[in-house]
């Protein structure tokens, strides 16, 4: 059973160990280290360029379809990382997040 408790200026929801989450969910600790964020941003930028170029090569250099597909694929890959970084001013929250990538068949249930 979930538990709601007040902390500072917000609320925290606690779940029992093992939690109510099934497959396809990740529980991740949020990182508040600005220096690490800069390193990760540089790596993401390099990986994005490499990923785009590899996609072009797989298609024989024709970028028309890849220009449409790339943003969707890039967003899917990046959406796993983005919930795990937060500005250093919020370090006191010591936050964990449940990360779940919505699947196409789940949208009607929102």
Order of alpha helices (4+ residues) and beta strands (2+ residues): beta-beta-beta-alpha-alpha-beta
